[in-house]
């Protein structure tokens, strides 16, 4: 009972074998399904990895932010614009000019608002603000964040510590964290705006049409199957139509690539079948052995 005929396993036809008729069409549709799944993966990763995309591919971020309802946060944009104006003014009139003193006073006020309002919260980047405050406190060696920014944006400190070096410190260490902050809109249901469905809708429409046509021809070729039964023969394709849990599209993507001969899953399939048959044979042997002992007793 425990012996397994391995040659029979090797000659067994695969469950999902490539369809040789219209194989080019199967492969074309499989590539479209794969492309859609890659877009889904990108959309899922966009918010968690936006800082990475912002650094490496700013053009893509600029184009994709509206899809996720993302816009520059006015408070952090105003803060950086004020910094740039201050830097330009210092270069033109020097650190001790009245114009620079007025701009430094505005920087101190904006810094207090930055700490109190926490414009990083909606983007779930409060850690960025804490890191900024810690760096400024360490830089000027003042324990209070408010006092640290007041000291940093003062003529006395910038004159003593060299304004070129301190503004370079701000540009290198603090500005990147402030630039990545954003505001994300909320819809009438109280959820973040997400317009990915506009990108996904043409794919879903294409998949729906393809599934219906396939089910129709299957029911014509198999009179014993009605239209619904023909549709459910490829139940995994229905994951392509779900507007939620889009990561489940990995299932039809894998199967379609295998059916089209673009992905070789035979070693994995054979190993799974071998493990299943082996475990089943061992269980049956154990059951038969126990019953045989019972009968002998």
C-alpha positions in Angstrom: 0.0 0.0 0.0 2.9 2.4 0.8 4.6 2.0 -2.6 4.0 4.8 -5.1 4.2 4.4 -8.9 6.4 7.4 -9.7 6.3 6.9 -13.5 2.5 7.3 -13.4 2.9 10.6 -11.6 5.4 11.9 -14.2 3.2 11.0 -17.1 0.0 12.6 -15.6 -1.2 15.5 -17.6 -1.0 18.9 -15.8 -4.2 20.5 -14.6 -3.4 23.8 -16.4 -1.6 23.0 -19.6 -1.0 25.7 -22.3 -3.8 25.9 -24.9 -2.1 25.5 -28.3 -5.0 26.8 -30.2 -4.9 30.6 -30.2 -1.9 30.4 -28.0 -0.8 33.9 -29.1 -4.1 35.3 -27.9 -3.7 33.5 -24.5 -0.3 35.0 -24.1 -1.4 38.5 -25.1 -4.2 38.4 -22.5 -1.8 37.0 -19.9 0.6 39.9 -20.5 -2.3 42.4 -20.0 -3.3 40.7 -16.8 0.3 40.8 -15.6 0.6 44.5 -16.5 -2.6 45.2 -14.5 -1.2 43.3 -11.5 2.1 45.3 -11.6 0.0 48.5 -11.5 -1.9 47.2 -8.5 1.4 46.4 -6.7 2.7 49.9 -7.5 -0.5 51.4 -6.2 -0.4 49.4 -3.0 3.2 50.4 -2.4 2.8 54.0 -3.3 1.8 55.5 0.1 4.3 53.5 2.2 7.1 54.0 -0.3 6.3 57.6 -1.5 9.5 59.0 0.1 11.5 56.6 -2.0 9.6 57.4 -5.1 9.9 61.1 -4.3 13.7 60.8 -4.1 14.3 58.5 -7.1 11.4 59.3 -9.5 10.0 62.8 -8.7 8.3 62.9 -12.1 6.2 59.9 -11.4 5.3 61.3 -8.0 4.2 64.5 -9.6 1.9 62.6 -12.0 0.6 60.1 -9.5 0.0 62.2 -6.4 -3.4 63.5 -7.8 -4.5 59.8 -8.1 -4.1 59.4 -4.4 -5.6 62.8 -3.6 -2.2 64.2 -2.5 -1.2 67.8 -2.7 1.6 69.9 -1.2 0.9 70.9 2.4 0.5 74.7 2.5 2.2 75.1 5.9 5.4 73.2 5.0 5.5 74.8 1.5 5.2 78.3 3.2 8.0 77.3 5.6 10.4 76.3 2.8 9.5 79.3 0.7 10.2 81.6 3.7 13.6 79.8 4.2 14.5 80.4 0.5 13.6 84.0 0.8 15.7 84.4 3.9 18.7 82.7 2.3 18.4 85.0 -0.8 18.1 88.1 1.4 21.2 87.2 3.4 23.2 86.8 0.3 22.0 90.1 -1.0 22.1 92.4 2.1 24.1 90.5 4.7 23.1 88.9 7.9 22.8 92.1 10.0 20.3 93.9 7.8 16.8 94.9 9.0 15.2 92.9 6.2 16.9 89.7 7.4 15.9 90.4 11.0 12.2 90.6 9.9 12.5 87.4 7.9 14.1 85.6 10.9 11.3 86.8 13.1 8.8 85.2 10.6 10.9 82.0 10.6 10.6 81.8 14.4 6.9 82.3 14.2 6.5 79.7 11.5 8.6 77.3 13.5 6.3 77.7 16.5 3.3 77.0 14.3 5.1 74.0 12.8 5.6 72.5 16.2 2.1 73.3 17.5 0.0 72.4 14.4 2.0 69.3 13.4 1.2 69.5 9.6 3.0 66.1 9.3 0.2 64.2 11.1 -2.2 63.7 8.2 0.6 62.1 6.2 1.5 59.9 9.2 4.9 61.5 9.2 5.0 62.8 12.8 8.2 60.9 13.2 9.7 63.3 10.6 8.8 66.3 12.8 10.2 64.7 15.9 13.5 64.0 14.0 13.6 67.7 12.8 13.1 68.9 16.4 15.7 66.6 17.8 18.3 67.7 15.2 17.7 71.4 15.9 17.8 70.8 19.7 21.1 68.9 19.3 22.4 71.6 17.0 21.9 74.5 19.3 22.1 72.4 22.5 18.8 73.7 23.9 16.3 71.1 25.4 13.1 72.9 24.4 12.0 72.6 20.8 10.5 76.1 20.7 13.5 77.7 22.3 15.8 75.7 20.0 14.1 77.1 16.9 14.1 80.6 18.3 17.8 80.3 18.9 18.5 78.8 15.5 16.7 81.5 13.6 18.4 84.4 15.4 21.1 86.8 14.1 23.3 86.2 17.1 23.4 82.4 16.6 23.8 82.5 12.8 26.6 85.1 13.2 28.4 83.1 15.8 28.0 79.7 14.2 28.5 80.9 10.6 25.3 81.4 8.7 26.6 79.6 5.6 27.2 76.4 7.6 23.9 76.6 9.4 21.8 77.2 6.3 23.7 74.4 4.6 22.8 72.2 7.6 19.2 73.1 7.2 19.3 72.4 3.5 21.0 69.0 3.8 19.5 67.6 7.0 16.0 69.2 7.5 14.7 70.4 4.2 14.4 66.9 2.6 12.1 65.7 5.5 10.0 68.8 5.2 9.7 68.5 1.4 8.3 64.9 1.6 5.3 66.1 3.7 2.0 66.4 2.0 -1.7 66.9 2.4 -4.2 64.2 1.4 -7.8 64.9 0.7 -10.7 63.2 2.4 -13.9 62.3 0.6 -17.5 62.5 1.9 -17.3 59.1 3.5 -14.4 60.2 5.7 -11.8 58.2 3.8 -8.7 59.3 1.9 -9.3 60.1 -1.7 -8.2 57.3 -4.0 -8.8 57.5 -7.7 -6.9 54.3 -8.7 -10.3 52.9 -9.9 -10.1 55.3 -12.8 -6.9 53.5 -14.0 -8.2 50.1 -13.1 -11.6 50.4 -14.7 -10.6 49.9 -18.3 -8.7 46.7 -17.3 -11.8 45.4 -15.3 -14.0 46.1 -18.3 -11.6 44.2 -20.6 -11.4 41.3 -18.2 -15.2 41.2 -17.8 -15.7 41.0 -21.5 -13.0 38.3 -21.9 -14.5 36.2 -19.1 -18.0 36.4 -20.5 -16.9 35.5 -24.1 -14.8 32.6 -22.7 -17.7 31.3 -20.7 -20.1 31.6 -23.7 -17.8 29.5 -26.0 -17.2 27.0 -23.2 -20.9 26.5 -22.7 -21.3 26.1 -26.5 -18.6 23.4 -26.7 -19.9 21.6 -23.6 -23.6 21.3 -23.8 -23.7 19.6 -20.4 -22.6 22.9 -18.8 -24.9 25.9 -18.5 -23.5 29.4 -18.7 -23.0 29.8 -15.0 -21.2 26.4 -14.7 -19.0 27.4 -17.6 -18.2 30.6 -15.8 -17.3 28.9 -12.5 -15.0 26.5 -14.2 -12.5 29.4 -14.1 -13.5 30.8 -10.8 -10.1 32.3 -10.2 -10.7 34.8 -13.0 -13.3 36.5 -10.8 -10.6 37.9 -8.7 -9.7 40.2 -11.6 -13.0 42.0 -11.2 -12.9 42.7 -7.4 -12.5 46.5 -6.6 -11.0 45.5 -3.3 -8.3 43.0 -2.1 -6.7 43.5 -5.5 -3.6 41.7 -4.3 -5.7 38.5 -4.9 -5.1 39.0 -8.6 -1.8 37.2 -8.0 -3.8 33.9 -8.3 -5.3 34.4 -11.9 -2.0 36.1 -13.0 0.0 33.0 -12.0 -2.4 30.6 -13.6 -2.8 32.5 -16.8 0.9 32.8 -17.2 1.2 29.1 -16.7 -1.5 28.3 -19.1 0.0 30.5 -21.8 3.4 28.8 -21.4 5.1 32.0 -20.0 5.7 30.6 -16.6 7.0 27.1 -15.8 5.3 25.7 -12.7 5.6 22.0 -13.5 8.4 21.3 -10.9 6.3 22.9 -8.2 3.1 21.2 -9.3 4.8 17.8 -9.4 6.4 18.3 -6.0 3.0 19.3 -4.5 1.3 16.3 -6.0 4.1 14.0 -4.9 4.0 15.3 -1.3 0.2 14.9 -1.3 0.2 11.3 -2.7 3.0 10.3 -0.4 1.3 11.6 2.7 -2.0 10.1 1.7 -0.3 6.7 1.1 1.4 6.9 4.5 -1.9 7.7 6.2 -3.6 4.8 4.4 -0.8 2.4 5.4 -1.1 3.4 9.0 -4.9 3.0 9.0 -4.7 -0.4 7.3 -1.9 -1.5 9.7 -4.0 -0.5 12.8 -7.0 -2.3 11.5 -5.0 -5.4 10.7 -3.6 -5.5 14.2 -7.1 -5.0 15.6 -8.4 -8.0 13.6 -5.4 -10.2 14.7 -6.1 -9.3 18.3 
